[in-house]
Amino acid sequence: MQRLGGRSEIRSKAKTKEIGLAYDLIYSLGSAPVFGPRHRPEAEELIRHIDERHRTLLDVGCGEGQNLVFLARGTNGTLSITGIDPSRIAISRAAKRARENGVTATLIRGDSRHKRLGTFDVVASFFVMHHIPHPEAFVCNIVDHLSPGGLLALAYYLNAHAKRESAVVKEADLRSHLLGNGWEELHYAERNLAGGNNAYDMTALLIARRG
Ligand SMILES: C[S@@+](CC[C@H](N)C(=O)[O-])C[C@H]1O[C@@H](n2cnc3c(N)ncnc32)[C@H](O)[C@@H]1O
């Protein structure tokens, strides 16, 4: 997949602050929790694939922490959890949620595309990619954070980039781009949330093991 470089990298760094501020606005205007009080059903699917071999998990774009708290509790504290999000408000709410649920998590404010946080046995990202003008760089960064044999869980809107020229990899092509080299697909499902054909109607969840 195409990597970031040159002008597009400079542009995307400039966007980092804007994304954080835009999301701060969304989180401060909406009544908390903005994306619903519960974890996503996609996190429930992911947890079925996690076993005792998995020790560390990174939630990219963790928002207010519903999913990471669910994943930590559902695995009885055996996972060391890290969450990253550019919104200050999201990170502070995620920290509060983790505390209130007795979950220990490392929460980092930042844009995942510009962070190297080491490698993790599980890397999850639920409904973040649609914000990113160059989703291929976002996905490359996620994959770089995954240990060999680790689990990738990516939930996304299937048509969000379909009409954007900036996206080299469209969501519909993501599986074939990702799964070419030694990946094992464990789960793939599409859901039509609203019964229509808009960018945010169709979602997909891909869970795959890196070779
Ligand atoms: C629609 S919310 C989803 C939050 C959470 N994952 C969920 O499932 O409820 C998208 C989140 O992605 C975060 N985000 C946007 N761009 C990001 C980036 N480059 N790196 C990490 N997180 C990002 C936003 O701040 C926001 O909290």
The ligand as an ORCA input file, in Angstrom:
! r2SCAN-3c Opt
* xyz 0 1
  C     -16.802      8.145     15.246
  S     -15.630      8.278     16.573
  C     -15.482      6.574     17.076
  C     -15.023      6.429     18.486
  C     -14.927      4.967     18.984
  N     -13.926      4.230     18.237
  C     -16.249      4.273     18.858
  O     -16.327      3.214     18.239
  O     -17.231      4.780     19.429
  C     -14.090      8.528     15.726
  C     -12.910      8.790     16.659
  O     -11.712      8.747     15.893
  C     -10.835      9.732     16.391
  N      -9.810     10.016     15.361
  C      -9.963     10.772     14.239
  N      -8.800     10.808     13.562
  C      -7.906     10.066     14.249
  C      -6.528      9.738     14.062
  N      -5.849     10.207     13.017
  N      -5.898      8.955     14.978
  C      -6.605      8.473     16.040
  N      -7.905      8.756     16.276
  C      -8.548      9.546     15.393
  C     -11.754     10.897     16.719
  O     -11.179     11.834     17.602
  C     -12.948     10.158     17.324
  O     -12.836     10.020     18.723
*
